[in-house]
Amino acid sequence: MRVHQYYTGSQLRNFSYIVEGAQGHLFIIDPWDGAESMDKARDLGGLIKGVINTHEHWDHTRGNEEIVKKTSCVVYAHPNGEGKIKEANVFLSEGEKIQVDDETYLEALDTPGHTFAHLCLLLVHRGKPQAVFTGDTLFNAGVGNCHNGGDPEVLFETIENKFLTLADDIVVYPGHEYLGNNLGFTLKNEPENTHAKEWLEKYKSIDWVKAPVTTTLKEEKEINCFFRLDSPEIKKNLPGNPQSRKDVFLTLRELRNSW
C-alpha cells in the first residue's frame, strides 16, 4: 500500500491523492484535474477502481467527469452528496469501508461542519490506522471554513469527537496547502508557540510539488490553534474572554474568517 500526494497548482492550492493497493488497484481522492490524475495513475501502472470525493464543492469533484468517461469507475461520496455530485453513485455512511487490498481499507468518517455532505477517510493497514484524508474539515495547522453550507458549531463537534480521539501518529492528508497562512494565524493568537515558529521556518523551504510535507495528529496538537483550545495564551489574546473549548473554537473560527 502506498499513498501518492500531489499538489495540483490550482488557484485554490488543492491536493489530490492516489491510494495504491498491493494488487495495483488505485483510488483517486478529490481529483482537481481528471487528465492529470489519469496520467499519474498510468505512470503507476495500476487500475483505477474508484474516485472518492470528500465533499461536494467543485474543486474536489471537477476531475470526476473525465475519469468516469474514460474508466467507468465507481464514484464514492457522502450520502448527503447524492444529487449534489453528478457522478457519485456509491454513498458511504459512517464506518463503511472501501477495500484497497487484502491488508488495507479506507473507512468513512462522517465529518460535517465545512458542509453537511463531508466525509473523511481513515486509512487502515494491517489493522492499524495509518493516515486520514481530511478534505476541507482539517488542514495542516487549521480547519475548514463554514461559508458554503456548513456550521461552525457542528465543525467543533467533529474536530473534538472525530479527530482528537485518533492516535497521535496518524498522518494528516488535507485537501489544500494552507500551512503557511494557518501557522501565521496560530502565532497571531499564540505568539510564544515554539513548535509553530519552527514549522513556519521549515515552511519557507518546502517544495510542495517535488516533496510535499505532512503532519501527524501529534504535531497538529502542537501547532493547530483549533486543537489548542485550553491554551492560556490563546484564551488571553482572544476578544470576549471565551473560556469553554467550544467558545474558544468559535471565536477562533470567526476571527479566521477575516484574517
TIDRENGU-617669 format. One line per field, with one value per atom (N, C-alpha, C, O): x, y, z; atom name; residue number from 0. Coordinates in pm, whole numbers. Example, Ala and Ser with C-alpha at 12.3 -4.5 7.8 and 13.67 -1.06 7.14 Angstrom:
<fises>
X = (1319:1230:1320:1424:1285:1367:1290:1341) .
Y = (-569:-450:-330:-332:-225:-106:3:114) .
Z = (780:780:780:846:708:714:787:804) .
atom = (N:CA:C:O:N:CA:C:O) .
n = (0:0:0:0:1:1:1:1) .
</fises>
This chain:
<fises>
X = (84:0:88:186:50:123:23:-81:58:-20:61:177:2:67:-8:-125:61:5:60:181:-27:27:-43:-165:41:-3:-42:39:-165:-219:-177:-184:-132:-101:-225:-215:-341:-464:-460:-380:-547:-551:-595:-570:-660:-704:-607:-635:-494:-388:-435:-405:-508:-561:-455:-357:-476:-409:-507:-626:-456:-527:-441:-321:-503:-433:-468:-576:-373:-400:-355:-241:-447:-413:-394:-485:-276:-238:-234:-160:-314:-313:-205:-145:-179:-72:-96:-1:-223:-255:-265:-306:-227:-228:-361:-378:-455:-581:-561:-500:-614:-592:-724:-825:-722:-837:-794:-702:-861:-827:-916:-1038:-856:-931:-926:-819:-1044:-1060:-979:-889:-1011:-933:-964:-1075:-864:-879:-881:-961:-793:-781:-787:-701:-891:-909:-796:-750:-752:-644:-515:-446:-483:-361:-368:-271:-483:-499:-481:-417:-537:-524:-381:-333:-313:-171:-88:-1:-115:-41:-74:13:-200:-239:-170:-126:-160:-93:54:110:117:258:278:383:179:188:162:198:100:76:-38:-49:-125:-235:-368:-376:-471:-608:-690:-700:-750:-835:-965:-1044:-986:-1105:-1213:-1330:-1175:-1276:-1222:-1101:-1315:-1288:-1365:-1478:-1303:-1370:-1368:-1263:-1486:-1497:-1525:-1622:-1441:-1465:-1591:-1659:-1622:-1744:-1778:-1708:-1885:-1946:-1886:-1923:-1799:-1751:-1673:-1600:-1691:-1648:-1499:-1458:-1418:-1273:-1229:-1115:-1318:-1288:-1353:-1328:-1436:-1510:-1487:-1534:-1417:-1413:-1345:-1366:-1262:-1199:-1282:-1246:-1395:-1477:-1518:-1499:-1574:-1639:-1544:-1579:-1425:-1331:-1285:-1271:-1262:-1218:-1328:-1300:-1450:-1561:-1583:-1611:-1571:-1590:-1489:-1521:-1365:-1259:-1254:-1208:-1300:-1280:-1410:-1409:-1520:-1648:-1635:-1707:-1545:-1522:-1631:-1707:-1636:-1728:-1684:-1565:-1781:-1752:-1823:-1945:-1741:-1792:-1809:-1732:-1911:-1933:-2017:-2064:-2034:-2121:-2267:-2302:-2353:-2493:-2561:-2647:-2523:-2583:-2530:-2577:-2432:-2382:-2467:-2446:-2561:-2646:-2727:-2794:-2718:-2783:-2699:-2728:-2592:-2501:-2374:-2312:-2335:-2219:-2271:-2313:-2268:-2335:-2292:-2376:-2163:-2112:-2119:-2100:-2145:-2142:-2252:-2367:-2214:-2312:-2303:-2383:-2205:-2198:-2178:-2088:-2264:-2262:-2223:-2282:-2124:-2062:-2109:-2092:-2168:-2206:-2092:-1998:-2101:-2001:-1967:-2055:-1838:-1791:-1785:-1726:-1843:-1836:-1696:-1624:-1658:-1519:-1507:-1595:-1395:-1353:-1228:-1128:-1231:-1116:-1014:-1044:-895:-789:-706:-675:-670:-606:-636:-715:-575:-609:-581:-641:-489:-448:-482:-445:-551:-571:-714:-770:-772:-903:-912:-837:-1005:-1040:-1174:-1271:-1179:-1302:-1362:-1292:-1490:-1558:-1585:-1636:-1552:-1587:-1686:-1659:-1798:-1896:-1847:-1844:-1810:-1742:-1808:-1747:-1929:-1996:-1933:-1861:-1960:-1912:-1875:-1933:-1778:-1746:-1865:-1907:-1920:-2051:-2116:-2053:-2241:-2310:-2307:-2379:-2223:-2203:-2055:-2000:-1991:-1846:-1811:-1859:-1726:-1668:-1516:-1459:-1453:-1309:-1281:-1370:-1159:-1125:-1006:-897:-1030:-925:-860:-928:-730:-656:-603:-523:-649:-612:-535:-583:-415:-329:-287:-232:-314:-283:-343:-281:-466:-540:-506:-566:-412:-368:-397:-354:-466:-486:-352:-272:-331:-204:-217:-126:-330:-345:-492:-578:-520:-657:-659:-582:-748:-768:-882:-995:-852:-941:-1017:-1096:-996:-1069:-1057:-947:-1172:-1172:-1221:-1262:-1217:-1251:-1132:-1142:-1019:-896:-783:-759:-712:-593:-470:-482:-352:-230:-233:-227:-242:-243:-371:-372:-479:-603:-723:-711:-840:-963:-1035:-999:-1137:-1209:-1302:-1338:-1340:-1441:-1581:-1596:-1680:-1818:-1908:-2029:-1850:-1923:-2026:-2132:-1996:-2075:-2145:-2112:-2243:-2321:-2276:-2305:-2206:-2156:-2206:-2293:-2148:-2189:-2070:-2025:-2019:-1901:-1924:-1830:-2044:-2071:-2062:-2012:-2110:-2101:-1956:-1912:-1883:-1742:-1665:-1578:-1695:-1630:-1652:-1558:-1775:-1806:-1730:-1682:-1719:-1645:-1498:-1441:-1436:-1295:-1275:-1182:-1360:-1346:-1368:-1292:-1471:-1513:-1457:-1455:-1411:-1361:-1209:-1149:-1148:-1004:-921:-815:-968:-892:-895:-821:-980:-987:-896:-879:-837:-750:-608:-569:-531:-394:-302:-319:-205:-114:-30:5:2:93:25:91:-105:-177:-138:-134:-109:-68:-190:-291:-182:-292:-266:-163:-363:-358:-477:-588:-454:-564:-596:-526:-704:-747:-678:-687:-609:-543:-412:-391:-324:-198:-218:-201:-253:-273:-180:-205:-76:5:65:57:123:187:91:119:-23:-123:-174:-191:-197:-251:-152:-191:-24:77:81:97:67:63:-53:-39:-167:-284:-262:-297:-205:-172:-82:-106:23:119:61:106:-39:-107:-176:-177:-232:-308:-225:-262:-113:-26:120:191:163:295:414:523:396:507:509:583:431:426:553:563:648:777:764:838:673:653:605:653:510:460:569:578:653:765:860:903:891:982:921:991:793:727:720:733:698:693:828:834:935:1069:1090:1143:1048:1058:976:1015:862:769:835:804:926:987:1065:1086:1110:1192:1121:1185:992:920:892:845:920:882:759:771:642:518:497:423:560:546:633:586:760:855:857:882:829:841:741:781:612:513:537:586:502:528:395:295:394:273:296:410:188:194:125:51:152:78:-22:-15:-113:-208:-137:-181:-29:50:103:98:153:205:92:110:-25:-139:-174:-209:-164:-194:-92:-118:22:126:116:156:65:72:-63:-70:-169:-301:-382:-421:-407:-476:-617:-671:-678:-812:-811:-916:-694:-677:-633:-650:-578:-514:-609:-573:-727:-834:-821:-890:-733:-710:-587:-551:-522:-402:-432:-512:-370:-393:-356:-422:-250:-208:-313:-344:-368:-473:-594:-645:-639:-756:-733:-821:-614:-581:-587:-625:-550:-541:-672:-680:-773:-898:-994:-999:-1070:-1171:-1288:-1318:-1354:-1474:-1450:-1546:-1324:-1290:-1357:-1416:-1349:-1410:-1332:-1210:-1405:-1339:-1362:-1269:-1480:-1506:-1435:-1408:-1405:-1339:-1423:-1369:-1550:-1638:-1634:-1625:-1642:-1642:-1508:-1503:-1398:-1267:-1260:-1212:-1307:-1308:-1389:-1342:-1510:-1598:-1539:-1553:-1475:-1411:-1296:-1282:-1214:-1104:-1156:-1101:-1261:-1313:-1367:-1349:-1432:-1484:-1370:-1377:-1266:-1151:-1079:-1034:-1070:-1001:-1074:-1012:-1205:-1284:-1238:-1249:-1186:-1147:-997:-952:-921:-777:-702:-579) .
Y = (-119:0:125:134:221:347:461:445:577:698:793:821:840:936:1070:1082:1167:1300:1393:1396:1467:1562:1697:1708:1799:1937:1977:1965:2023:2043:2175:2190:2271:2401:2484:2588:2440:2516:2648:2667:2740:2869:2856:2945:2745:2720:2630:2591:2598:2522:2382:2336:2317:2184:2076:2082:1977:1849:1746:1750:1655:1532:1415:1430:1298:1180:1057:1047:964:830:732:735:646:537:412:370:355:240:113:105:15:-112:-205:-182:-311:-405:-477:-519:-491:-557:-459:-496:-332:-233:-162:-89:-182:-110:32:51:130:270:339:318:420:501:647:683:730:871:951:937:1034:1115:1260:1318:1320:1462:1506:1589:1451:1488:1631:1661:1717:1852:1847:1915:1766:1757:1610:1531:1575:1435:1380:1268:1458:1412:1392:1292:1487:1475:1351:1277:1330:1214:1084:991:1077:955:936:823:1046:1036:979:895:1024:974:828:750:791:652:565:454:616:542:523:416:626:614:507:442:489:388:248:149:242:113:34:-87:102:32:54:118:0:8:98:74:201:292:219:184:198:127:221:184:343:434:574:595:668:806:828:781:899:932:1083:1146:1140:1284:1305:1251:1384:1409:1493:1480:1579:1659:1716:1690:1793:1829:1952:1980:2026:2151:2123:2024:2212:2187:2158:2080:2220:2200:2061:2022:1987:1849:1746:1626:1792:1700:1726:1648:1831:1875:1775:1779:1685:1584:1460:1373:1450:1329:1293:1179:1390:1362:1294:1193:1347:1291:1151:1063:1132:999:895:785:931:837:808:694:911:893:794:715:799:713:576:480:564:439:372:253:447:396:346:255:406:361:414:504:356:398:534:564:616:742:738:730:744:738:879:969:896:1024:1002:891:1108:1109:1094:1141:1030:1018:1152:1159:1258:1389:1452:1557:1387:1434:1387:1431:1299:1250:1366:1438:1382:1493:1619:1710:1624:1739:1708:1798:1581:1537:1450:1336:1503:1439:1295:1208:1267:1135:1035:915:1080:991:885:915:759:651:549:456:565:483:579:663:565:662:592:491:650:587:651:771:570:615:586:513:644:625:477:393:447:311:220:112:260:175:181:279:74:58:35:-23:83:52:-33:11:-153:-242:-203:-208:-166:-124:-244:-259:-329:-457:-550:-515:-666:-766:-717:-766:-621:-575:-429:-375:-365:-220:-182:-234:-93:-39:108:156:177:314:311:257:369:371:512:610:521:650:705:634:831:905:1015:1093:1020:1126:1252:1256:1354:1471:1602:1678:1630:1754:1875:1865:1990:2117:2212:2320:2172:2251:2247:2350:2129:2109:1993:1930:1965:1851:1729:1631:1736:1622:1587:1551:1598:1580:1449:1419:1372:1255:1266:1324:1209:1192:1043:961:1007:868:826:881:729:674:557:460:566:461:362:397:238:135:25:-31:-4:-106:-206:-170:-332:-440:-411:-433:-360:-338:-211:-184:-132:-11:114:120:212:338:406:428:439:499:647:726:685:822:855:767:984:1027:1135:1231:1117:1214:1305:1259:1433:1520:1621:1699:1623:1716:1858:1908:1923:2061:2070:2177:1959:1961:2004:2094:1939:1967:1992:1913:2102:2133:2120:2109:2123:2133:2268:2373:2262:2379:2462:2578:2406:2481:2391:2268:2453:2381:2454:2567:2390:2449:2561:2573:2642:2745:2683:2567:2763:2713:2801:2806:2869:2969:2907:2965:2792:2740:2609:2501:2623:2506:2438:2320:2510:2448:2516:2603:2474:2527:2513:2401:2623:2615:2537:2475:2539:2462:2313:2236:2273:2132:2095:1985:2187:2162:2140:2053:2218:2198:2056:1990:2009:1873:1769:1670:1791:1697:1691:1583:1808:1810:1743:1664:1774:1719:1567:1495:1521:1382:1287:1165:1340:1252:1257:1159:1369:1383:1378:1315:1441:1438:1301:1275:1213:1077:980:866:1025:938:937:1026:835:818:929:981:965:1075:1053:1149:927:902:897:870:921:920:1043:1155:1020:1127:1198:1134:1329:1411:1445:1502:1409:1444:1535:1487:1668:1762:1788:1742:1862:1894:2013:2033:2093:2214:2238:2188:2314:2357:2497:2597:2503:2631:2644:2726:2565:2555:2689:2725:2763:2889:2988:3044:3009:3100:3053:3133:2924:2872:2886:2916:2864:2884:3031:3061:3120:3262:3295:3378:3232:3257:3199:3262:3080:3025:3121:3149:3171:3258:3395:3459:3439:3563:3547:3639:3430:3406:3342:3348:3280:3215:3243:3152:3368:3408:3336:3338:3273:3203:3054:2977:3013:2871:2836:2866:2773:2744:2640:2647:2546:2446:2512:2481:2605:2675:2761:2770:2825:2904:2816:2855:2698:2607:2560:2552:2530:2486:2599:2574:2721:2833:2854:2887:2835:2844:2731:2752:2612:2496:2515:2472:2580:2601:2676:2651:2765:2850:2772:2820:2651:2574:2452:2370:2439:2321:2336:2440:2231:2222:2132:2010:2193:2116:2026:1928:2057:1973:1850:1738:1870:1758:1680:1560:1748:1681:1740:1809:1712:1764:1712:1600:1794:1763:1738:1805:1642:1613:1639:1653:1645:1650:1525:1457:1497:1395:1464:1586:1388:1447:1496:1593:1432:1484:1623:1712:1641:1773:1874:1991:1831:1922:1972:2089:1886:1927:2029:2097:2038:2133:2265:2369:2263:2383:2435:2545:2360:2398:2460:2391:2591:2658:2605:2618:2544:2488:2357:2306:2303:2189:2235:2163:2356:2403:2496:2607:2448:2532:2559:2645:2486:2509:2595:2618:2642:2722:2854:2932:2880:3007:3127:3231:3114:3227:3259:3376:3155:3178:3244:3344:3190:3248:3395:3478:3425:3562:3658:3774:3612:3701:3714:3795:3636:3640:3745:3766:3812:3907:3833:3719:3900:3843:3746:3696:3719:3631:3493:3451:3423:3289:3192:3201:3099:3005:2859:2779:2824:2685:2651:2740:2524:2483:2523:2570:2506:2540:2690:2730:2773:2918:2965:3056:2905:2940:2903:2981:2784:2739:2834:2877:2866:2951:3091:3151:3141:3273:3269:3359:3164:3149:3136:3196:3058:3036:3168:3196:3247:3375:3471:3543:3474:3560:3516:3600:3386:3334:3373:3383:3394:3430:3561:3582:3650:3783:3809:3923:3703:3719:3695:3705) .
Z = (0:0:0:74:-85:-88:-109:-172:-54:-76:-163:-132:-269:-359:-345:-383:-290:-268:-376:-399:-441:-538:-530:-520:-534:-531:-672:-765:-689:-823:-887:-1009:-806:-862:-892:-957:-845:-868:-793:-701:-832:-765:-619:-538:-587:-450:-374:-260:-435:-369:-326:-216:-416:-386:-387:-462:-302:-312:-368:-338:-450:-486:-444:-419:-436:-385:-466:-524:-471:-519:-411:-367:-370:-279:-364:-435:-355:-438:-354:-257:-392:-322:-372:-477:-295:-328:-460:-526:-499:-626:-742:-852:-717:-824:-843:-940:-752:-759:-705:-600:-778:-747:-714:-781:-610:-572:-568:-496:-647:-658:-565:-569:-481:-385:-429:-446:-447:-478:-600:-588:-717:-837:-884:-927:-874:-929:-1081:-1145:-1139:-1284:-1324:-1287:-1401:-1438:-1523:-1500:-1620:-1708:-1630:-1648:-1543:-1462:-1372:-1359:-1311:-1223:-1300:-1251:-1421:-1501:-1550:-1560:-1580:-1619:-1504:-1526:-1383:-1268:-1241:-1203:-1261:-1247:-1352:-1323:-1471:-1580:-1547:-1571:-1491:-1452:-1345:-1341:-1260:-1155:-1209:-1147:-1326:-1389:-1328:-1349:-1253:-1188:-1257:-1362:-1197:-1250:-1160:-1039:-1219:-1142:-1107:-1194:-977:-930:-879:-872:-845:-794:-770:-754:-768:-727:-597:-582:-503:-378:-360:-363:-343:-316:-169:-115:-102:39:60:162:-38:-28:-166:-264:-171:-299:-366:-480:-303:-363:-491:-503:-586:-725:-738:-824:-652:-667:-621:-644:-557:-516:-608:-595:-699:-786:-935:-1018:-970:-1110:-1202:-1323:-1146:-1230:-1251:-1330:-1180:-1188:-1330:-1374:-1400:-1529:-1626:-1688:-1639:-1736:-1695:-1780:-1566:-1520:-1543:-1590:-1511:-1529:-1677:-1716:-1759:-1904:-1960:-2049:-1909:-1963:-1896:-1957:-1772:-1699:-1652:-1620:-1648:-1596:-1451:-1410:-1376:-1238:-1145:-1180:-1027:-922:-867:-861:-828:-758:-623:-615:-517:-380:-324:-355:-239:-173:-48:-21:28:145:99:-9:179:139:110:23:181:155:27:-15:-36:-165:-282:-395:-257:-366:-424:-351:-556:-623:-629:-706:-548:-550:-628:-685:-630:-707:-819:-797:-939:-1053:-1073:-1097:-1064:-1099:-984:-1005:-862:-746:-757:-788:-732:-741:-628:-622:-538:-418:-300:-302:-198:-88:42:80:109:224:353:375:439:572:669:637:789:893:912:930:907:933:813:822:701:581:523:539:454:412:262:198:209:71:83:141:30:37:-69:-188:-26:-118:-162:-281:-68:-96:20:107:25:127:269:364:282:415:443:547:350:359:322:225:401:363:403:488:340:374:445:393:563:642:641:667:611:604:744:831:763:884:844:753:911:886:958:1081:880:938:894:819:939:900:965:1064:908:961:850:838:767:647:553:500:531:471:545:630:512:572:481:503:378:288:285:181:400:407:476:585:411:477:472:380:574:575:569:592:537:511:595:583:681:766:693:659:670:601:704:790:694:790:718:620:767:706:812:916:784:880:1018:1121:1015:1138:1213:1318:1163:1234:1150:1034:1204:1131:1104:1194:975:933:901:929:842:792:783:789:768:748:639:644:542:435:480:500:497:572:487:541:356:272:322:343:342:392:536:581:609:751:834:918:812:886:789:698:808:730:819:941:759:839:911:849:1043:1131:1123:1165:1070:1064:1044:1040:1030:998:886:850:830:718:760:877:662:689:679:644:711:711:625:648:528:449:354:333:299:187:226:177:315:351:478:497:567:688:815:810:928:1058:1154:1178:1209:1295:1424:1475:1477:1598:1570:1653:1454:1414:1385:1418:1323:1295:1425:1432:1527:1657:1707:1751:1701:1748:1666:1722:1537:1452:1490:1503:1509:1546:1682:1699:1777:1912:1914:1979:1844:1859:1755:1777:1641:1535:1520:1476:1555:1531:1660:1663:1764:1889:1955:2050:1906:1959:1883:1925:1772:1692:1748:1824:1711:1762:1712:1601:1795:1765:1639:1571:1606:1495:1359:1259:1353:1226:1143:1194:1016:924:869:837:858:806:659:624:574:431:400:379:396:378:232:141:211:75:13:-108:94:43:117:227:54:114:170:99:297:365:486:575:490:611:653:771:560:596:659:765:594:649:784:876:795:920:1035:1148:1007:1111:1154:1273:1057:1091:1182:1273:1159:1244:1384:1484:1391:1523:1599:1717:1533:1601:1635:1729:1561:1598:1733:1815:1755:1877:1988:2105:1950:2048:2009:1966:2023:1969:2032:1975:2148:2211:2177:2239:2079:2041:1962:1843:2029:1965:1854:1755:1868:1763:1634:1525:1647:1529:1466:1343:1548:1495:1414:1306:1467:1398:1265:1164:1267:1144:1040:920:1085:991:925:806:998:939:838:730:875:787:660:551:674:562:446:330:479:377:273:162:307:214:156:90:179:130:-19:-64:-94:-235:-242:-235:-257:-249:-368:-359:-480:-599:-588:-609:-555:-554:-423:-423:-312:-182:-82:11:-102:-9:132:152:229:370:440:411:531:608:755:800:829:974:1029:959:1156:1228:1321:1342:1375:1470:1596:1658:1634:1747:1717:1801:1595:1556:1545:1579:1498:1494:1633:1651:1731:1869:1920:2019:1853:1892:1816:1869:1693:1608:1562:1507:1581:1528:1641:1735:1632:1742:1765:1875:1661:1677:1755:1794:1779:1869:2009:2107:2016:2139:2218:2255:2241:2294:2443:2496:2510:2653:2679:2794:2573:2590:2661:2611:2775:2844:2759:2765:2679:2596:2490:2466:2426:2327:2392:2341:2504:2573:2608:2590:2656:2698:2581:2598:2462:2346:2267:2175:2302:2227:2284:2405:2197:2246:2311:2276:2404:2464:2578:2638:2609:2722:2715:2814:2602:2596:2685:2697:2748:2841:2802:2811:2760:2724:2593:2512:2574:2450:2329:2228:2337:2225:2195:2079:2298:2276:2221:2138:2268:2213:2066:1984:2032:1892:1806:1701:1848:1768:1751:1645:1854:1844:1745:1662:1753:1658:1515:1422:1497:1361:1304:1185:1386:1340:1306:1206:1386:1358:1231:1152:1211:1092:964:859:973:854:793:672:875:825:840:828:868:887:757:755) .
atom = (N:CA:C:O:N:CA:C:O:N:CA:C:O:N:CA:C:O:N:CA:C:O:N:CA:C:O:N:CA:C:O:N:CA:C:O:N:CA:C:O:N:CA:C:O:N:CA:C:O:N:CA:C:O:N:CA:C:O:N:CA:C:O:N:CA:C:O:N:CA:C:O:N:CA:C:O:N:CA:C:O:N:CA:C:O:N:CA:C:O:N:CA:C:O:N:CA:C:O:N:CA:C:O:N:CA:C:O:N:CA:C:O:N:CA:C:O:N:CA:C:O:N:CA:C:O:N:CA:C:O:N:CA:C:O:N:CA:C:O:N:CA:C:O:N:CA:C:O:N:CA:C:O:N:CA:C:O:N:CA:C:O:N:CA:C:O:N:CA:C:O:N:CA:C:O:N:CA:C:O:N:CA:C:O:N:CA:C:O:N:CA:C:O:N:CA:C:O:N:CA:C:O:N:CA:C:O:N:CA:C:O:N:CA:C:O:N:CA:C:O:N:CA:C:O:N:CA:C:O:N:CA:C:O:N:CA:C:O:N:CA:C:O:N:CA:C:O:N:CA:C:O:N:CA:C:O:N:CA:C:O:N:CA:C:O:N:CA:C:O:N:CA:C:O:N:CA:C:O:N:CA:C:O:N:CA:C:O:N:CA:C:O:N:CA:C:O:N:CA:C:O:N:CA:C:O:N:CA:C:O:N:CA:C:O:N:CA:C:O:N:CA:C:O:N:CA:C:O:N:CA:C:O:N:CA:C:O:N:CA:C:O:N:CA:C:O:N:CA:C:O:N:CA:C:O:N:CA:C:O:N:CA:C:O:N:CA:C:O:N:CA:C:O:N:CA:C:O:N:CA:C:O:N:CA:C:O:N:CA:C:O:N:CA:C:O:N:CA:C:O:N:CA:C:O:N:CA:C:O:N:CA:C:O:N:CA:C:O:N:CA:C:O:N:CA:C:O:N:CA:C:O:N:CA:C:O:N:CA:C:O:N:CA:C:O:N:CA:C:O:N:CA:C:O:N:CA:C:O:N:CA:C:O:N:CA:C:O:N:CA:C:O:N:CA:C:O:N:CA:C:O:N:CA:C:O:N:CA:C:O:N:CA:C:O:N:CA:C:O:N:CA:C:O:N:CA:C:O:N:CA:C:O:N:CA:C:O:N:CA:C:O:N:CA:C:O:N:CA:C:O:N:CA:C:O:N:CA:C:O:N:CA:C:O:N:CA:C:O:N:CA:C:O:N:CA:C:O:N:CA:C:O:N:CA:C:O:N:CA:C:O:N:CA:C:O:N:CA:C:O:N:CA:C:O:N:CA:C:O:N:CA:C:O:N:CA:C:O:N:CA:C:O:N:CA:C:O:N:CA:C:O:N:CA:C:O:N:CA:C:O:N:CA:C:O:N:CA:C:O:N:CA:C:O:N:CA:C:O:N:CA:C:O:N:CA:C:O:N:CA:C:O:N:CA:C:O:N:CA:C:O:N:CA:C:O:N:CA:C:O:N:CA:C:O:N:CA:C:O:N:CA:C:O:N:CA:C:O:N:CA:C:O:N:CA:C:O:N:CA:C:O:N:CA:C:O:N:CA:C:O:N:CA:C:O:N:CA:C:O:N:CA:C:O:N:CA:C:O:N:CA:C:O:N:CA:C:O:N:CA:C:O:N:CA:C:O:N:CA:C:O:N:CA:C:O:N:CA:C:O:N:CA:C:O:N:CA:C:O:N:CA:C:O:N:CA:C:O:N:CA:C:O:N:CA:C:O:N:CA:C:O:N:CA:C:O:N:CA:C:O:N:CA:C:O:N:CA:C:O:N:CA:C:O:N:CA:C:O:N:CA:C:O:N:CA:C:O:N:CA:C:O:N:CA:C:O:N:CA:C:O:N:CA:C:O:N:CA:C:O:N:CA:C:O:N:CA:C:O:N:CA:C:O:N:CA:C:O:N:CA:C:O:N:CA:C:O:N:CA:C:O:N:CA:C:O:N:CA:C:O:N:CA:C:O:N:CA:C:O:N:CA:C:O:N:CA:C:O:N:CA:C:O:N:CA:C:O:N:CA:C:O:N:CA:C:O:N:CA:C:O:N:CA:C:O:N:CA:C:O:N:CA:C:O:N:CA:C:O:N:CA:C:O:N:CA:C:O:N:CA:C:O:N:CA:C:O:N:CA:C:O:N:CA:C:O:N:CA:C:O:N:CA:C:O:N:CA:C:O:N:CA:C:O:N:CA:C:O:N:CA:C:O:N:CA:C:O:N:CA:C:O:N:CA:C:O:N:CA:C:O:N:CA:C:O:N:CA:C:O:N:CA:C:O:N:CA:C:O:N:CA:C:O:N:CA:C:O:N:CA:C:O:N:CA:C:O:N:CA:C:O:N:CA:C:O:N:CA:C:O:N:CA:C:O:N:CA:C:O:N:CA:C:O:N:CA:C:O:N:CA:C:O:N:CA:C:O:N:CA:C:O:N:CA:C:O:N:CA:C:O:N:CA:C:O:N:CA:C:O:N:CA:C:O:N:CA:C:O:N:CA:C:O:N:CA:C:O:N:CA:C:O:N:CA:C:O:N:CA:C:O:N:CA:C:O:N:CA:C:O:N:CA:C:O) .
n = (0:0:0:0:1:1:1:1:2:2:2:2:3:3:3:3:4:4:4:4:5:5:5:5:6:6:6:6:7:7:7:7:8:8:8:8:9:9:9:9:10:10:10:10:11:11:11:11:12:12:12:12:13:13:13:13:14:14:14:14:15:15:15:15:16:16:16:16:17:17:17:17:18:18:18:18:19:19:19:19:20:20:20:20:21:21:21:21:22:22:22:22:23:23:23:23:24:24:24:24:25:25:25:25:26:26:26:26:27:27:27:27:28:28:28:28:29:29:29:29:30:30:30:30:31:31:31:31:32:32:32:32:33:33:33:33:34:34:34:34:35:35:35:35:36:36:36:36:37:37:37:37:38:38:38:38:39:39:39:39:40:40:40:40:41:41:41:41:42:42:42:42:43:43:43:43:44:44:44:44:45:45:45:45:46:46:46:46:47:47:47:47:48:48:48:48:49:49:49:49:50:50:50:50:51:51:51:51:52:52:52:52:53:53:53:53:54:54:54:54:55:55:55:55:56:56:56:56:57:57:57:57:58:58:58:58:59:59:59:59:60:60:60:60:61:61:61:61:62:62:62:62:63:63:63:63:64:64:64:64:65:65:65:65:66:66:66:66:67:67:67:67:68:68:68:68:69:69:69:69:70:70:70:70:71:71:71:71:72:72:72:72:73:73:73:73:74:74:74:74:75:75:75:75:76:76:76:76:77:77:77:77:78:78:78:78:79:79:79:79:80:80:80:80:81:81:81:81:82:82:82:82:83:83:83:83:84:84:84:84:85:85:85:85:86:86:86:86:87:87:87:87:88:88:88:88:89:89:89:89:90:90:90:90:91:91:91:91:92:92:92:92:93:93:93:93:94:94:94:94:95:95:95:95:96:96:96:96:97:97:97:97:98:98:98:98:99:99:99:99:100:100:100:100:101:101:101:101:102:102:102:102:103:103:103:103:104:104:104:104:105:105:105:105:106:106:106:106:107:107:107:107:108:108:108:108:109:109:109:109:110:110:110:110:111:111:111:111:112:112:112:112:113:113:113:113:114:114:114:114:115:115:115:115:116:116:116:116:117:117:117:117:118:118:118:118:119:119:119:119:120:120:120:120:121:121:121:121:122:122:122:122:123:123:123:123:124:124:124:124:125:125:125:125:126:126:126:126:127:127:127:127:128:128:128:128:129:129:129:129:130:130:130:130:131:131:131:131:132:132:132:132:133:133:133:133:134:134:134:134:135:135:135:135:136:136:136:136:137:137:137:137:138:138:138:138:139:139:139:139:140:140:140:140:141:141:141:141:142:142:142:142:143:143:143:143:144:144:144:144:145:145:145:145:146:146:146:146:147:147:147:147:148:148:148:148:149:149:149:149:150:150:150:150:151:151:151:151:152:152:152:152:153:153:153:153:154:154:154:154:155:155:155:155:156:156:156:156:157:157:157:157:158:158:158:158:159:159:159:159:160:160:160:160:161:161:161:161:162:162:162:162:163:163:163:163:164:164:164:164:165:165:165:165:166:166:166:166:167:167:167:167:168:168:168:168:169:169:169:169:170:170:170:170:171:171:171:171:172:172:172:172:173:173:173:173:174:174:174:174:175:175:175:175:176:176:176:176:177:177:177:177:178:178:178:178:179:179:179:179:180:180:180:180:181:181:181:181:182:182:182:182:183:183:183:183:184:184:184:184:185:185:185:185:186:186:186:186:187:187:187:187:188:188:188:188:189:189:189:189:190:190:190:190:191:191:191:191:192:192:192:192:193:193:193:193:194:194:194:194:195:195:195:195:196:196:196:196:197:197:197:197:198:198:198:198:199:199:199:199:200:200:200:200:201:201:201:201:202:202:202:202:203:203:203:203:204:204:204:204:205:205:205:205:206:206:206:206:207:207:207:207:208:208:208:208:209:209:209:209:210:210:210:210:211:211:211:211:212:212:212:212:213:213:213:213:214:214:214:214:215:215:215:215:216:216:216:216:217:217:217:217:218:218:218:218:219:219:219:219:220:220:220:220:221:221:221:221:222:222:222:222:223:223:223:223:224:224:224:224:225:225:225:225:226:226:226:226:227:227:227:227:228:228:228:228:229:229:229:229:230:230:230:230:231:231:231:231:232:232:232:232:233:233:233:233:234:234:234:234:235:235:235:235:236:236:236:236:237:237:237:237:238:238:238:238:239:239:239:239:240:240:240:240:241:241:241:241:242:242:242:242:243:243:243:243:244:244:244:244:245:245:245:245:246:246:246:246:247:247:247:247:248:248:248:248:249:249:249:249:250:250:250:250:251:251:251:251:252:252:252:252:253:253:253:253:254:254:254:254:255:255:255:255:256:256:256:256:257:257:257:257:258:258:258:258) .
</fises>
